[in-house]
């Protein structure tokens, strides 16, 4: 079965083709293409929804042509089309959903709306070292920070989540306070490599709360306070402040993840989402999990950001599990706000 996937929830346009069969444990990625809008949004210091939607319109069909050419398949060979139904920016989601449903109607093939976070959650199955169920999942991105117990496709139990800013927001907003531009998270991480992570005693919110929830808004405020204290010295100490900020975020993510493993008794951790590409986070988790005999899995680095491959993979796995039936009813809607438990 060939599944074509479209992702357009925010500022990346992704298209991918995966193939599954009864003889394959997990679907195989045949080809994928991705366009990032980072350069376009830099001038505004963040994502402009209207510009994002218009750019998705320009990119999605050329990317589709590129994917089909790379895979050596025709659109007529596609069996199912999956697309991101939510959550995300409404206008951006409508582009992907509209293209997917129009293409499905034209080709006479069914379509299936996919939850964006489920795509991230299952993206490590695209790696050379795919996980096995059950596992604890740390979903960590610009808009989401969640810990889940995952017993199978569609079998997700929330263990803890952020009560305010997500980890990715903490990276981005702290970077903005330091004048690092957009996108802030990667810029802060690069600068942190030159600094001392122990230079400033920044808070670790909810680290000893006794639960598995997260909070990063207070850390952002602490970064602002420290930047103001430094005044004219900020430029000279910026790398130290960046390193201290990254260390605070990573310590909370690592310790909460380890606590989730202890409480569930599971020996496998999956890390997914854009912040999962952070090298310091990976190094800390790898070391701590190795000491505990825990296996840890990540998506390939180029699949940590939003992409079509994770949507095609999620659609294929949901179909194989019998959880979802694609539809030939091509009227569509999107869900900008959509909890994974309702997917």
LINJOQUI-V110512 format. One record per pair of residues at least 6 apart in sequence whose C-alpha atoms are under 8 Angstrom apart, sorted by the first residue. I is the first residue (numbers start at 1). J is the second residue. D is the distance in whole Angstrom. If there is no record, write none. Layout:
# LINJOQUI-V110512
I_J_D, I_J_D
This chain:
# LINJOQUI-V110512
1_19_6, 1_20_5, 1_21_6, 1_78_8, 1_79_6, 1_80_8, 2_17_7, 2_18_6, 2_19_5, 2_20_7, 2_77_7, 2_78_5, 2_79_5, 2_80_7, 3_17_6, 3_18_5, 3_19_6, 3_78_6, 3_79_6, 3_80_5, 3_81_6, 3_82_7, 3_312_6, 3_313_8, 3_315_7, 3_316_6, 4_15_7, 4_16_6, 4_17_5, 4_18_7, 4_78_7, 4_80_6, 4_81_5, 4_82_6, 4_312_6, 5_14_8, 5_15_6, 5_16_5, 5_17_6, 5_81_6, 5_82_5, 5_83_6, 5_308_5, 5_309_7, 5_310_8, 5_311_5, 5_312_4, 5_313_8, 5_315_8, 6_13_8, 6_14_6, 6_15_5, 6_16_7, 6_81_8, 6_82_6, 6_83_5, 6_84_6, 6_96_6, 6_97_8, 6_100_7, 6_307_8, 6_308_5, 6_311_7, 6_312_7, 7_13_6, 7_14_5, 7_15_6, 7_83_6, 7_84_5, 7_96_6, 7_306_7, 7_307_6, 7_308_5, 7_311_7, 8_14_7, 8_56_7, 8_84_7, 8_92_6, 8_93_6, 8_95_7, 8_96_5, 9_84_7, 9_86_7, 9_87_7, 9_88_5, 9_89_6, 9_90_8, 9_92_5, 9_93_5, 9_96_8, 9_116_8, 10_47_8, 10_49_8, 10_52_7, 10_88_6, 10_89_6, 10_92_6, 10_93_8, 11_36_6, 11_37_5, 11_38_7, 11_47_7, 11_52_6, 12_34_7, 12_35_6, 12_36_5, 12_37_6, 12_56_8, 12_306_6, 12_307_7, 13_34_6, 13_35_5, 13_36_7, 13_56_6, 13_59_7, 13_60_7, 13_307_7, 13_308_8, 14_32_7, 14_33_6, 14_34_4, 14_35_7, 14_60_8, 14_63_8, 14_306_7, 14_307_5, 14_308_4, 14_309_7, 15_32_6, 15_33_5, 15_34_7, 15_60_7, 15_63_6, 15_64_6, 15_67_7, 15_307_7, 15_308_4, 15_309_7, 16_29_8, 16_30_8, 16_31_6, 16_32_4, 16_33_6, 16_64_8, 16_67_6, 16_307_8, 16_308_5, 16_309_5, 16_312_6, 17_29_6, 17_30_6, 17_31_6, 17_32_6, 17_67_7, 17_68_8, 17_71_8, 17_309_7, 17_312_7, 18_27_6, 18_28_5, 18_29_4, 18_30_5, 18_31_7, 18_309_7, 18_312_6, 18_313_7, 18_316_8, 19_27_5, 19_28_5, 19_29_6, 19_30_7, 20_26_7, 20_27_4, 20_28_6, 20_316_7, 21_27_7, 26_125_7, 26_317_8, 27_126_8, 27_313_7, 27_316_7, 27_317_8, 28_126_7, 29_126_7, 29_309_7, 29_313_8, 30_71_6, 31_67_5, 31_68_8, 31_70_6, 31_71_5, 32_67_5, 32_308_7, 32_309_6, 33_63_6, 33_64_8, 33_66_7, 33_67_6, 33_308_8, 34_63_7, 34_307_6, 34_308_7, 35_59_7, 37_52_7, 37_55_8, 38_182_8, 38_183_7, 41_47_5, 41_48_7, 41_182_8, 42_181_8, 42_182_5, 42_183_7, 45_181_7, 45_182_5, 45_183_8, 46_182_7, 46_183_7, 49_89_7, 49_91_7, 49_92_7, 50_91_7, 52_92_6, 53_91_6, 53_92_4, 53_95_7, 56_92_7, 56_95_7, 56_96_8, 57_95_6, 60_96_8, 68_74_6, 68_75_7, 75_107_8, 76_107_7, 78_109_8, 79_109_6, 79_110_7, 80_104_8, 80_109_6, 80_110_5, 80_111_6, 80_112_7, 80_326_7, 81_100_6, 81_104_7, 81_109_7, 81_110_6, 81_111_5, 81_112_6, 81_312_8, 82_100_7, 82_111_6, 82_112_5, 82_113_6, 82_114_7, 82_311_7, 82_312_6, 82_315_6, 83_96_6, 83_97_6, 83_100_6, 83_111_8, 83_112_6, 83_113_5, 83_114_6, 83_311_6, 83_312_8, 84_93_7, 84_96_7, 84_97_7, 84_113_6, 84_114_5, 84_115_6, 84_116_6, 84_311_7, 85_93_6, 85_97_7, 85_113_5, 85_114_5, 85_115_6, 85_116_7, 85_333_7, 85_334_5, 85_335_6, 85_336_8, 86_93_7, 86_114_7, 86_115_6, 86_116_6, 86_334_6, 86_335_5, 86_336_5, 86_337_7, 86_338_6, 87_115_7, 87_116_6, 87_117_8, 87_335_6, 87_336_4, 87_337_5, 87_338_5, 87_339_8, 88_116_8, 88_335_8, 88_336_5, 88_337_7, 89_336_6, 90_334_7, 90_335_7, 90_336_5, 93_334_6, 93_336_8, 94_333_8, 94_334_7, 97_113_8, 97_332_7, 97_333_8, 97_334_7, 98_332_7, 100_111_7, 101_111_6, 101_330_5, 101_331_7, 101_332_7, 102_330_7, 104_110_6, 104_111_6, 104_328_8, 104_330_7, 105_328_7, 105_330_6, 108_328_8, 109_328_7, 110_326_5, 110_327_5, 110_328_5, 110_329_8, 111_326_5, 111_327_5, 111_328_7, 111_330_8, 112_315_7, 112_325_7, 112_326_5, 112_327_7, 113_315_8, 114_311_7, 114_314_7, 114_315_7, 114_343_8, 115_338_8, 115_340_7, 115_343_6, 116_311_7, 117_139_8, 117_340_7, 118_314_7, 118_340_7, 119_310_5, 119_311_5, 119_313_7, 119_314_5, 120_139_7, 120_272_6, 120_273_6, 120_304_8, 120_306_8, 120_310_6, 121_137_7, 121_139_7, 121_270_8, 121_271_8, 121_272_6, 121_273_8, 122_310_7, 122_313_7, 122_314_6, 123_272_7, 123_299_6, 123_303_7, 123_309_8, 123_310_5, 123_313_7, 123_314_8, 124_130_6, 124_131_7, 124_270_7, 124_271_8, 124_272_7, 124_297_7, 124_298_5, 124_299_4, 124_300_7, 125_131_6, 125_299_7, 126_299_7, 126_300_8, 126_310_8, 126_313_8, 127_298_7, 127_299_6, 127_300_6, 129_297_7, 130_297_7, 131_268_8, 131_270_7, 131_297_6, 133_150_7, 133_151_6, 133_152_6, 134_149_7, 134_150_5, 134_151_4, 134_152_6, 134_266_7, 134_268_7, 135_149_6, 135_150_5, 135_151_7, 135_266_6, 135_267_7, 135_268_5, 135_269_6, 135_270_7, 136_147_7, 136_148_6, 136_149_5, 136_150_6, 136_257_8, 136_260_7, 136_261_7, 136_266_7, 136_268_6, 136_269_5, 136_270_6, 137_146_8, 137_147_6, 137_148_5, 137_149_6, 137_150_7, 137_269_6, 137_270_5, 137_271_6, 137_272_8, 138_145_7, 138_146_6, 138_147_5, 138_148_7, 138_257_7, 138_269_8, 138_270_6, 138_271_5, 138_272_6, 139_145_6, 139_146_5, 139_147_6, 139_271_6, 139_272_5, 139_273_6, 140_146_7, 140_166_8, 140_167_7, 140_168_7, 140_271_7, 140_272_6, 140_273_5, 140_274_7, 140_275_6, 140_276_6, 141_166_7, 141_167_7, 141_168_5, 141_169_8, 141_272_8, 141_273_5, 141_274_5, 141_275_5, 141_276_7, 142_166_6, 142_167_7, 142_168_4, 142_169_5, 142_172_8, 142_274_7, 142_275_7, 143_165_8, 143_166_6, 143_167_8, 143_168_7, 143_169_7, 144_161_8, 144_162_7, 144_166_5, 144_167_7, 144_168_8, 145_161_6, 145_162_6, 145_166_5, 145_167_6, 145_214_7, 146_158_7, 146_159_8, 146_160_6, 146_161_4, 146_162_7, 146_213_8, 147_158_6, 147_159_5, 147_160_5, 147_161_6, 147_212_7, 147_257_7, 147_260_8, 148_156_6, 148_157_5, 148_158_5, 148_159_5, 148_160_7, 149_156_6, 149_157_5, 149_158_6, 149_159_7, 149_264_8, 150_156_5, 150_157_7, 153_317_7, 153_318_7, 153_321_7, 154_318_8, 154_323_7, 154_343_8, 156_341_7, 157_341_8, 159_212_6, 159_213_8, 159_260_7, 160_211_7, 160_212_4, 160_213_4, 160_214_7, 161_212_7, 161_213_5, 161_214_6, 162_213_6, 162_214_4, 162_215_5, 162_216_8, 163_213_7, 163_214_6, 163_215_6, 164_214_8, 164_215_6, 164_216_7, 164_217_6, 165_215_6, 165_216_5, 165_217_5, 166_214_8, 166_215_7, 166_216_7, 167_216_7, 167_249_7, 167_275_8, 168_185_7, 168_274_8, 168_275_6, 170_216_6, 170_217_7, 170_219_7, 170_220_6, 170_249_8, 171_184_7, 171_185_5, 171_188_7, 171_245_8, 171_246_7, 172_182_8, 172_183_7, 172_184_4, 172_185_5, 172_188_8, 173_184_7, 173_220_7, 174_184_8, 174_220_6, 174_223_6, 174_224_7, 174_245_8, 175_181_7, 175_184_5, 175_185_6, 175_187_7, 175_188_6, 175_242_8, 176_182_8, 176_184_6, 177_223_8, 177_224_6, 177_227_8, 178_227_7, 178_238_7, 180_187_6, 180_188_7, 181_187_8, 188_242_6, 188_243_8, 188_246_8, 189_242_7, 189_243_7, 189_246_7, 189_278_7, 191_239_5, 191_242_6, 191_243_7, 192_239_5, 192_240_7, 192_241_8, 192_242_5, 192_243_4, 192_244_8, 192_246_7, 193_239_8, 193_243_7, 194_239_6, 194_240_7, 194_243_8, 195_238_8, 195_239_4, 195_240_4, 195_241_7, 195_242_7, 195_243_5, 195_244_8, 196_239_7, 196_240_5, 196_241_8, 196_243_6, 196_244_7, 197_240_6, 197_241_8, 197_242_8, 197_243_4, 197_244_4, 197_245_8, 197_246_8, 197_247_6, 198_240_8, 198_243_8, 198_244_6, 199_240_6, 199_241_7, 199_244_6, 200_240_8, 200_241_7, 200_244_6, 201_244_7, 202_219_7, 202_222_7, 202_223_7, 202_244_7, 202_245_7, 202_248_7, 203_218_8, 203_219_6, 203_222_7, 203_248_7, 204_219_7, 204_248_6, 204_249_7, 204_251_8, 204_252_6, 205_214_7, 205_215_6, 205_216_6, 205_218_7, 205_219_7, 205_252_8, 206_213_7, 206_214_6, 206_215_6, 207_252_6, 207_255_8, 207_256_7, 212_256_6, 212_259_8, 212_260_7, 214_252_8, 216_249_8, 219_245_8, 223_241_8, 223_245_7, 227_234_6, 230_237_8, 250_280_7, 250_281_6, 250_284_8, 254_281_7, 254_284_7, 254_285_6, 258_289_8, 261_267_7, 261_268_8, 261_269_8, 267_293_7, 267_294_5, 267_295_6, 268_294_6, 268_295_5, 268_296_6, 268_297_8, 269_294_7, 269_295_6, 269_296_5, 269_297_6, 270_296_6, 270_297_5, 270_298_6, 271_296_7, 271_297_6, 271_298_5, 271_299_8, 272_298_6, 272_299_6, 272_304_7, 273_304_5, 273_305_6, 273_306_8, 274_304_5, 274_305_5, 274_306_8, 275_304_8, 276_282_7, 276_298_7, 276_304_7, 277_301_6, 277_304_6, 285_296_8, 286_296_7, 289_295_7, 289_296_7, 303_309_8, 303_310_8, 318_324_6, 319_325_7, 319_326_8
